Amino acid sequence: MAQLSITSFVTLDGVMQAPGGPNEDPSGGFELGGWSVPYGDDDFGRFITEVFDQAGAFLLGRRTYEIFASYWPKVTDPADPVASRLNSLPKYVASRTLDKADWAGSTIIDGDLAKEVAALKERTDGELQVHGSGGLAHFLMAHDLIDKLNLLIFPVVLGTGRRLFANGAVPTAFRHAGARVTGAGVAIHTYELAGRPEYGTYEAE
């Protein structure tokens, strides 16, 4: 059975939209894309390689799938740790609007998503990995389907854009499982699902 992991690039104010380039996701009039690129040093690359080394399959939202499918099939170097896994491992696309998925190894999921993801976890070895895919991440968190969260927090504030933890997110507790900081200043934290938050008070009784 697979763990379901979400790996997300976020700013200090929680924005996850279009980290990789200005044309990646301009939806909603977002004009600040590409904010993660100046921080892509060797430490960052090593962590990403470690993540992809654990992949058994990928679960992607439509927008992220289309971004990946427009680029990664063209990277044919078998030594590339990201391309080699994305191009060879199964890819499941959560979408009710996508008509076809031509990238080799891709399957569209358009039924009961919670049920389908639970079944994917059962039959996948290694990690079932979600990258980007903000809407899908919100759904998975709301249905308690994630097991691990890799947050790469970049030292930049944008003040606008789609956020990973949106208003209305289900209250969820996590257990801190690891941390490091890259030479360029990206704080990388890994969290494991721990259930619901507990509450208390500092007021004197």
C-alpha positions in Angstrom: 0.0 0.0 0.0 1.3 3.4 -0.9 1.6 6.6 1.1 0.0 9.5 -0.6 2.4 12.5 -0.4 1.9 16.1 -1.5 5.0 18.1 -2.5 4.2 21.8 -2.7 6.3 25.0 -3.3 4.8 27.9 -1.3 5.8 31.4 -0.4 6.0 32.7 3.1 2.4 33.9 2.8 1.2 30.5 1.5 0.9 31.2 -2.3 1.5 28.1 -4.4 0.5 29.5 -7.8 2.9 29.4 -10.8 6.2 28.8 -9.0 8.0 27.7 -12.2 7.4 30.5 -14.7 5.2 33.5 -15.7 3.2 31.5 -18.2 2.7 28.5 -16.0 -0.6 29.5 -14.4 -1.8 33.1 -15.0 -5.4 32.3 -14.0 -7.2 35.0 -12.0 -4.8 37.6 -13.6 -1.8 36.3 -11.6 1.3 38.1 -12.9 4.0 37.0 -10.5 4.8 33.5 -11.8 8.3 32.2 -11.6 9.0 33.2 -8.0 10.8 29.9 -7.1 13.3 29.9 -9.9 16.0 32.1 -8.3 16.3 29.6 -5.5 16.9 26.5 -7.5 20.4 25.5 -6.2 22.0 22.1 -5.8 20.5 21.6 -2.3 17.1 22.1 -3.8 17.9 19.7 -6.7 19.1 17.0 -4.2 15.8 17.1 -2.3 13.7 16.9 -5.4 15.7 13.9 -6.5 15.1 12.2 -3.2 11.4 12.8 -3.5 11.1 11.4 -7.0 13.2 8.4 -6.0 10.4 7.3 -3.7 7.6 7.6 -6.3 5.6 4.6 -7.4 2.9 6.6 -9.3 1.7 10.1 -9.7 -1.7 11.7 -9.1 -2.1 15.1 -10.7 -4.7 17.7 -11.3 -5.6 18.7 -14.8 -3.6 22.0 -14.9 -0.4 20.4 -13.5 -0.8 17.4 -15.8 -0.9 19.7 -18.8 2.1 21.7 -17.7 4.1 18.5 -17.0 2.9 16.8 -20.2 4.1 19.8 -22.3 7.6 19.5 -21.0 8.8 16.3 -19.4 8.2 13.9 -22.4 10.7 16.0 -24.3 13.4 15.3 -21.6 14.7 11.9 -22.7 17.9 11.6 -20.7 17.5 8.3 -18.7 19.8 9.8 -16.0 17.4 12.7 -15.3 15.9 11.7 -11.9 12.6 13.6 -12.5 12.0 12.9 -16.2 12.9 9.2 -16.0 10.2 8.6 -13.3 7.6 10.9 -14.7 7.9 9.3 -18.2 8.0 5.7 -17.0 5.7 5.5 -14.0 1.8 5.5 -14.0 0.2 8.9 -14.0 -3.4 9.4 -12.8 -5.2 12.6 -13.8 -8.1 13.9 -11.7 -10.3 15.7 -14.2 -13.9 15.8 -15.4 -13.0 18.1 -18.3 -10.0 16.5 -19.9 -10.9 14.5 -23.0 -7.7 12.5 -23.4 -4.3 12.0 -21.9 -1.7 11.2 -24.5 1.3 11.1 -22.3 2.4 7.5 -22.0 1.2 5.8 -18.9 -1.6 8.3 -18.2 -5.1 7.5 -17.0 -7.9 9.9 -16.4 -10.0 9.6 -13.2 -13.4 11.1 -13.6 -15.5 9.1 -11.2 -15.8 9.1 -7.4 -12.4 10.7 -6.7 -12.2 9.8 -3.0 -13.0 6.2 -3.7 -10.6 6.0 -6.7 -7.7 7.5 -4.8 -8.2 5.1 -1.9 -8.1 2.2 -4.4 -5.0 3.6 -6.0 -3.3 3.8 -2.6 -4.1 0.1 -2.0 -2.6 -1.1 -5.3 0.4 1.2 -5.6 3.9 0.4 -4.2 6.1 3.2 -3.1 4.6 6.7 -2.9 1.5 8.0 -4.7 2.8 11.5 -5.3 0.9 14.7 -5.9 3.0 17.7 -7.2 1.4 21.2 -7.4 -2.2 20.5 -8.3 -3.7 23.0 -5.8 -7.4 22.1 -6.3 -6.7 18.4 -6.0 -4.6 19.0 -2.9 -7.5 20.8 -1.3 -9.8 17.9 -2.1 -7.4 15.2 -0.8 -6.8 17.1 2.5 -10.5 17.6 3.0 -11.0 13.8 2.7 -8.1 12.8 4.9 -6.4 11.0 2.0 -2.9 12.4 2.4 -0.2 10.8 4.6 2.7 13.1 4.1 3.3 16.7 3.2 6.5 18.1 1.8 6.4 21.9 2.1 9.2 23.9 0.4 8.9 27.4 1.8 10.5 30.1 -0.3 11.7 33.4 1.3 9.4 35.6 -0.6 5.9 37.2 0.0 3.6 37.9 -2.9 0.4 39.1 -1.3 -1.8 37.5 -4.0 -2.3 34.2 -5.7 -3.9 30.8 -5.0 -2.9 29.4 -1.7 -2.3 25.8 -0.5 -4.3 26.2 2.7 -7.3 28.2 1.6 -10.1 29.6 3.9 -12.4 26.7 4.8 -9.7 24.0 4.9 -10.5 21.2 7.3 -8.7 21.6 10.6 -5.9 19.1 10.5 -2.9 18.3 12.7 0.4 17.1 11.4 3.5 15.6 13.0 6.9 17.2 12.0 9.0 14.5 10.4 12.1 16.3 9.0 13.6 19.7 8.1 16.5 21.2 6.2 17.4 24.6 4.7 19.0 25.0 1.3 21.9 27.2 0.6 19.6 29.7 -1.1 17.3 29.8 1.9 14.4 27.5 1.0 13.1 25.9 4.2 12.0 22.3 3.5 9.7 20.7 6.0 8.1 17.2 6.0 5.0 16.5 7.9 3.0 13.4 8.5 -0.8 13.3 9.1 -1.6 13.2 12.8 -5.4 13.6 12.8 -7.4 16.5 14.2 -5.9 19.4 16.2 -6.2 19.5 19.9 -7.1 22.7 21.7 -6.4 24.3 25.0 -6.0 27.7 26.6 -3.4 29.8 28.3 -5.9 31.5 30.5 -5.6 30.9 34.2 -8.4 28.7 35.5 
